[in-house]
Amino acid sequence: MPLRADARGRFGEFGGQYVPEVLIPALQELEAAHRRYWNDPEFQAEYEFYLREYVGRPSLLYFAQRLTEALGGPKIYLKREDLNHTGAHKINNAIGQILLARRMGKKRIIAETGAGQHGVATATACALFGMECEIYMGAEDVERQALNVFRMRLLGAKVTPVTSGTRTLKDATNEAFRDWVTNVRTTYYLIGSAVGAHPFPTIVRDLQSVIGREARRQILEREGRLPDCLVACVGGGSNALGLFAPFYEDRQVRMIGVEAAGEGIERRHAASLTAGTVGVFHGARTFLLQEQDGQIRPAHSISAGLDYPGVGPELAYYRRTGRAEFVAVTDAEALEGVQLLARTEGIIPALETAHAIAYLPKLAQEYGPEGIVIVNLSGRGDKDASIVARALEEKLGS
């Protein structure tokens, strides 16, 4: 069973509701709706219908034989979230929250997005159900994720570039919160990761846990036992928690979250759990990148989806209690991860996912051929093709 937040919406010291007073009734309304409908058989049946008939679940658990042979260590299985409609795990959450918003009578949906996959998933769900949709996206991410911007607009969403601050995911989230405060009665904020004030982290975790529930059943069918280790990249934490949470009580299963080390931990990076400190960010107490005076430090990653200076409170608790381990992979190593998976398995991963792939050579040294590792392949690499091409050209040129 997954870990549950306490009555104050906390996982130990992490989480809570550090928001303007005007938002407390909206959060209470959202928590009550989630509690009511998550346990409603009719809601679950509808959610499962769309996951099956529209998203294409269950996603495959694929044995990566050539990758396994290349690493010379444990059996590597890939949880193929890249095969979902829209190309990533984000659609699991978007569909579920749209169904919740409809039951709450909300007519307008807003969301933040970094790499654009959550924006695309939200725009897709809004188009499916005929909902008004506005996506906030950092101006820098609008430029480097032009394909996803086009997809969102084609689906009927309004994409609003955010030019303040670092012009990335942090600032897009700030703008989405400002919009929600202003339009809270009519608007549903469909947050994309397991971050923010309670109950957002729990809602996203619950909806994404379909990943781990499926993986658990599939590996038992294939191997007759649980895996030795789970691996997932970590930005805000939704794909990691989606895989990890259903295994939380299986203490023999190791969990490794891979953050973005960017240019290196001593330089610019986005590794909040590896090198951050505890503070309050986007409505919750968690690990984040901050200066000594509490100002948020700009994050950096070649991956727009990992370019976030904080992390969800549940993963912060996992780190504090030692239930999961967290490591960091540089931009250069992530590029190697893209090439490793592409050339061994014919699968081009998103740059986010490539961080998890890049850690596998180190992990392979710890396990023999009887070991089993599941990697959450959270998204496909179409959106990052131009970024990867440019980075590899620069690398060759140097």
VENFENDA-V901062 format. One record per backbone hydrogen bond with DSSP energy under -1.0 kcal/mol. CO is the residue of the C=O (numbers start at 0). NH is the residue of the N-H. Records with the same first field share a line. If there is no record, write none. Layout:
CO = NH / NH
//
This chain:
5 = 8
8 = 15
9 = 5
10 = 13
13 = 10
14 = 284
15 = 197
16 = 18
19 = 22
20 = 23
22 = 26
23 = 27
24 = 28
25 = 29
26 = 30
27 = 31
28 = 32
29 = 33
30 = 34
31 = 35
32 = 36
33 = 37
36 = 39
39 = 43
40 = 44
41 = 45
42 = 46
43 = 47
44 = 48
45 = 49
46 = 50
47 = 51
48 = 52
49 = 53 / 54
50 = 55 / 56
54 = 84
59 = 79
61 = 77
62 = 64
63 = 67
64 = 68
65 = 69
66 = 70
67 = 71
74 = 372
75 = 63
76 = 374
77 = 61
78 = 80 / 376
79 = 82
80 = 83
83 = 86
86 = 379
88 = 91
89 = 93
90 = 94
91 = 95
92 = 96
93 = 97
94 = 98
95 = 99
96 = 100
97 = 101
98 = 102
99 = 103
100 = 105
101 = 104
106 = 131
107 = 187
108 = 133
109 = 189
110 = 135
115 = 119
116 = 120
117 = 121
118 = 122
119 = 123
120 = 124
121 = 125
122 = 126
123 = 127
124 = 128
125 = 130
131 = 108
132 = 157
133 = 110
134 = 159
135 = 112
136 = 161
137 = 141
138 = 142
139 = 143
140 = 144
144 = 148
145 = 149
146 = 150
147 = 151
148 = 152
149 = 153
150 = 154
151 = 156
152 = 155
157 = 134
159 = 136
161 = 138
163 = 166
166 = 139
167 = 171
168 = 172
169 = 173
170 = 174
171 = 175
172 = 176
173 = 177
174 = 178
175 = 179
176 = 180
177 = 181
178 = 182
182 = 186
185 = 106 / 107
187 = 109
188 = 190
192 = 194
196 = 199
198 = 202
199 = 203
200 = 204
201 = 205
202 = 206
203 = 207
204 = 208
207 = 210
208 = 212
209 = 213
210 = 214
211 = 215
212 = 216
213 = 217
214 = 218
215 = 219
216 = 220
217 = 221
218 = 222
227 = 253
228 = 373
229 = 255
230 = 375
231 = 257
235 = 311
236 = 240
237 = 241
238 = 242
239 = 243
240 = 244
241 = 211
243 = 246
244 = 247
246 = 249
248 = 250
249 = 252
253 = 229
254 = 324
255 = 231
256 = 326
257 = 233
258 = 328
259 = 269
260 = 263
261 = 330
263 = 266
267 = 262
268 = 299
269 = 271
270 = 274
271 = 275
276 = 287
278 = 285
280 = 283
282 = 17
283 = 280
284 = 14
285 = 278
287 = 276
288 = 296
290 = 293
294 = 290
302 = 305
305 = 307
308 = 288
311 = 315
312 = 316
313 = 317
314 = 318
315 = 319
316 = 320
317 = 322 / 323
324 = 256
326 = 258
328 = 260
329 = 333
330 = 334
331 = 335
332 = 336
333 = 337
334 = 338
335 = 339
336 = 340
337 = 341
338 = 342
339 = 343
340 = 344 / 346
341 = 345
347 = 380
349 = 353
351 = 354
352 = 356
353 = 357
356 = 359
358 = 362
359 = 363
362 = 365
367 = 370
370 = 74
371 = 227 / 228
372 = 76
373 = 230
374 = 78
375 = 377
377 = 88
378 = 349
380 = 383
381 = 384
383 = 387
384 = 388
385 = 389
386 = 390
387 = 391
388 = 392
389 = 393
390 = 394
391 = 395
392 = 396
393 = 397
//
